[in-house]
Amino acid sequence: MTPLDSFRSRHHMTSYTIPASTEHFSIACNAYKLVPDSSKDARSRIKTLPILFAHANGFHKEVWEPVMARLGSPWCNSDMYALDLRNMGESAVLNKDVLEDQCNWYWYARDVLKMIDTFGLKNVIGVGHSVGASAFILAESLRPGTFSSIIAIEPTMFPDGWYVNLPLAENPMGQATLRRRDVWKDRLHAREDLLSKKFFRAIHPEAFEIYLEHGMLEGVKEDGSTFLTLKGPKFQEAITFANEGNAVHDAFNRLADLHIPVYLILGETSDINPPALGSAKLKNCKYGSLDVVKGSGHLVCLEKPEEVTILMSAFLDGLSDTHRTDAEFTKSRL
């Protein structure tokens, strides 16, 4: 039995649709909780804090399941939650009639807070990837004390002057996204096409199959034939790269204001977080720590879920109830 099979046999997943932070928008989210067990071993389990996961641009909540499945004890027994950002995954399907032609990452942060309030979560452990990590940083800055700690995997945030946020027409990442194929004849053709790309071949097979299973939507052409496309329109992914406002810089600057542990996990070959920028982010944290996963890039948690969860579990094991001094807590293992 694979770690993912074991996780699914031990956890009950419930899907929810909840209101977003702005009128007319909804958020799709999943809750994963242990299947009830009356055994003595179950009664003696250590109670852990809830863990909330937020994905990267262009992905969806279910791609976190290989990471959830590999968390060490006692964290594997936590109540876990994951959300689709409002213009991605199943949330994009729910919001298809109200999606906008611009994007502000503060929307994501406020949606995170709305979800936490909806489920009544306290002292949340936030695990975010890329824009998902930035959303958690922004959410904690908007409402300090929401999170007990944040694990920021390849966070997309930049100091002033490091990165110029260009409008979509001039944004290279956004324009590259718009050029990508997003319609296929069926799931088989989609799999073959995506795996012909180095970007997708680097993803762990479990995560890739989950991406394909939950990230696609079947459509019907005028002639009655069917096709497969993305649940989250590629235009929405593109405008997320070309985000409106200063959130990409605010997230970096707000790191200095957070009074909780922030653990940075970076990919060794990441083009988003080269060593100098990773060091700058660590330096900006009051209670920061950092690890780099060798042989991985920006998609580190999708490429190497085993290595990432070993680091996550060790970090969570090492947390104390009270913060230590800056010198004791801040460390780098570059």
C-alpha positions, 0 to 999 in steps of 0.5 A, a space after each residue: 500500500 502506498 503512502 497515499 493509499 494509506 492516507 486515504 484509508 485512514 482519513 475521511 475527506 469532505 468537500 465544502 463550498 463556502 462564501 469567499 471574502 467578497 460578495 458573489 464569490 465562493 471557495 471550494 475546500 476540502 477537510 481531511 479528518 481521521 476515520 473514527 477509531 475506538 481503539 486504545 491507540 486512537 484515544 492516546 493520540 497526541 492532539 495536534 493543531 489544524 493544518 491548512 494548505 494553499 497551492 501555487 498558481 495554476 494548481 489546485 488543492 488536491 495536489 497537496 495529498 501526497 504531502 499530507 500522506 507523508 507527514 510524520 507522527 503526530 502531524 499525520 493525525 492532524 485535521 487538515 484543510 485545503 482550499 482552491 484559490 478563487 480563480 483556480 481548481 473547483 473554485 474557478 468552476 464555481 465562480 466562472 460567471 464572476 471571474 474578473 480580468 485582473 487579480 489582487 493577491 490580497 483577495 487570496 489572503 482575505 479568502 484564507 481568513 474567511 475560510 479559517 473563520 468559517 471552520 472556526 480554526 484556531 492556532 492554524 499551521 499554514 503550509 503554502 506554496 508560491 502564491 499560496 505561501 504569500 497569501 498566508 503571510 499577507 493573511 497573518 499581517 492583516 490579522 496577527 495571531 491567526 497562524 501559530 506558524 507558517 511553512 512557506 514553500 518557495 514563497 513568491 515575494 520580492 523586496 522593492 527593486 528586486 522585481 518589477 510587476 508588469 501588466 499582463 501585456 508585458 508580463 513574460 510569465 503571463 504571456 507564456 501562460 497564454 501561449 500554453 495549450 489548454 484543450 485536449 481531445 481526452 484525458 489520454 491525450 492530455 496526459 501524453 501532451 503534458 508529460 512531453 513537457 519537462 515542467 510536468 515530467 519533474 512532478 512526482 507521479 502521484 501529484 501529476 495524476 492528481 493534478 490531471 484528475 482534479 484539474 480538468 473539466 470536460 466540455 462539449 463542442 457544438 457538434 456534440 463531441 467532447 473535449 478536456 480543458 482546465 478547470 482554472 482558465 489559463 487567462 486566470 493563471 496569467 493575470 495571477 502572475 501579473 497581479 494588481 497592486 503591491 502584494 508581491 512586495 508587501 508579502 516580503 516586507 510584512 515578513 518582518 512584522 510577523 511574531 510567529 515562526 516562519 519556515 522557508 523551504 526552497 528548491 535548489 535550482 529555483 528561478 524564483 528563489 535564488 540563494 541571495 533572495 532566499 537569504 534576504 527572506 530569511 533575514 527579514 523574518 523575526 523567527 525564521 528558518 530555512 532549508 533547501 531541497 537538493 535536485 528540485 526547483 520551484 515545484 519542490 513540494 510537487 517534485 519531492 513530497 517525501 523530502 519536503 514532509 521530512 523537513 516539515 515534520 522535523 520543523 513542527 517537532 522542534 517548535 516550542 510553546 513560546 518563542 525563543 530569542 531571535 538568535 536562537 530561532 533564526 538559522 539557515 541550513 543553506 
